[in-house]
Amino acid sequence: MITQAFDSRTMAKMKEALERACLLHPAGGEHDARRMIASKIIECAHRGNTSLIELTEAGYAASLQLTASVDGAADHDNGYSGLEH
């Protein structure tokens, strides 16, 4: 369980990083988006990067990745290849 892997200070920073990253993503309140962002924050912490800045950056990167994949899917659905000018 995740609470056994990290101390309470790290857990608090991870939670704050998650909240910050979810504010950035339009679907950040949705369960699947939060879970994906959280998994990237957890990976960051497992690598020993446990400062609030590092955890938040990992969350932001995940949020941006989600946004790009959603935008790319919307462009694909609309028939936009990104090559038209």
SULFENJO-V643480 format. One record per run of one state. SS is the DSSP state (A for helix, B for strand, O for the rest). FROM is the first residue (numbers start at 1). LEN is the number of residues. Records with the same first field share a line. If there is no record, write none. Layout:
SS = FROM-LEN ; FROM-LEN
//
This chain:
O = 1-1 ; 6-2 ; 25-6 ; 47-5 ; 78-8
A = 2-4 ; 8-17 ; 31-16 ; 52-26
//
